Amino acid sequence: MKTLLFAGCVVFAFGGLSAQTPAWQPSPGHTEVPIWPGEPPDAQPVAGPEESHWWPTAPTGPPGGFTVDHVSRPTITVYSPEGRNTGAAMVVFPGGGYQDLAIDLEGTEVCDWLATKGIT
């Protein structure tokens, strides 16, 4: 019985290792545009390829969301309001700089809320 329990724990613990890392993409209806057409000015080397990571909700911590690491080609995503458009616009920069962006919690959620208020 102990062997079966141990085997089940091993399968559970390592089962997610073969899962593909989800890549963050803007939700449908939003346009993602590169900020620079070529190399960004004064581009700095990054530690690896751009990656997206999902961090789950912790029992005592903040809500889960996506982070994007090692950004080397920055983009801007346009969130246009549906219906009433006030003509106002706001630029939202998710926390973390180019190295590690809290893309959902400090970015897309704010943009979705602003769009409901008629703000691009």
C-alpha positions in Angstrom: 0.0 0.0 0.0 2.8 2.4 0.9 4.5 1.7 -2.5 1.2 2.5 -4.3 0.8 5.7 -2.3 4.4 6.7 -3.0 4.0 6.1 -6.8 0.8 8.1 -6.8 2.6 11.0 -5.1 5.5 10.9 -7.6 3.1 10.9 -10.6 1.2 13.8 -9.1 4.4 15.8 -8.3 6.0 15.4 -11.7 2.9 15.3 -13.9 3.0 19.0 -14.7 6.6 19.0 -15.9 5.7 17.8 -19.4 2.9 20.4 -19.6 3.6 23.2 -22.1 4.1 26.6 -20.6 1.1 28.8 -21.5 2.0 31.8 -23.6 0.2 35.1 -22.9 -1.7 36.6 -25.7 -4.1 39.5 -25.7 -7.7 38.5 -25.5 -9.6 38.5 -28.8 -10.6 41.9 -30.2 -7.4 43.7 -29.0 -4.6 44.7 -31.2 -1.0 44.1 -30.1 1.5 46.4 -31.9 5.4 46.4 -31.6 6.7 49.6 -30.0 9.7 49.7 -32.3 9.7 48.3 -35.9 13.3 46.9 -35.5 15.7 46.6 -32.6 14.8 48.8 -29.6 17.2 51.6 -29.0 20.0 50.7 -26.5 18.7 47.1 -26.3 20.1 45.3 -23.3 20.8 41.5 -23.4 18.2 39.4 -21.7 18.8 36.2 -19.6 16.8 34.0 -22.0 13.9 33.8 -24.4 10.6 35.5 -23.6 8.5 33.2 -21.4 5.0 33.4 -19.9 4.4 31.8 -16.5 1.1 31.2 -14.7 1.3 31.6 -11.0 -1.7 30.1 -9.1 -3.6 31.7 -6.3 -2.0 31.0 -3.0 -4.3 30.3 0.0 -3.1 33.3 1.8 -1.7 35.4 -1.0 -2.7 37.5 -4.0 -4.8 36.3 -6.9 -3.0 34.3 -9.6 -2.2 35.5 -13.0 0.4 35.6 -15.9 3.8 37.1 -15.7 5.9 37.5 -18.8 9.7 37.2 -18.4 12.7 38.3 -20.4 10.9 40.8 -22.7 13.2 41.9 -25.5 10.6 43.1 -28.0 8.1 45.3 -26.1 4.6 45.8 -27.5 1.6 47.9 -26.7 -2.0 46.4 -26.8 -4.9 48.7 -27.6 -8.0 48.1 -25.5 -10.8 50.1 -27.3 -14.1 50.5 -25.4 -17.2 48.9 -26.8 -20.1 51.3 -27.0 -19.6 54.6 -25.3 -16.1 56.1 -26.1 -15.2 59.2 -24.1 -12.3 60.0 -26.3 -9.9 59.7 -23.4 -7.0 57.3 -23.4 -4.6 56.0 -20.7 -1.3 54.1 -21.0 -1.0 51.3 -18.5 2.4 49.9 -17.7 2.3 46.5 -15.8 4.8 46.3 -12.9 8.2 44.7 -13.4 9.8 46.6 -16.2 11.1 44.7 -19.2 12.3 41.7 -17.2 9.2 40.4 -15.5 5.7 41.9 -16.2 2.7 41.2 -14.0 0.7 41.3 -17.2 -2.8 40.3 -15.9 -3.1 41.7 -12.4 -1.3 45.0 -13.1 -2.1 45.3 -16.8 -5.0 43.7 -18.6 -7.4 43.8 -15.6 -6.9 47.6 -15.4 -7.3 48.0 -19.2 -10.5 45.9 -19.2 -11.9 48.1 -16.3 -11.0 51.3 -18.1 -12.7 50.1 -21.3 -15.9 49.6 -19.4 -15.7 53.3 -18.5 -15.3 54.4 -22.1 -11.5 54.9 -21.9 -9.1 53.5 -24.5 
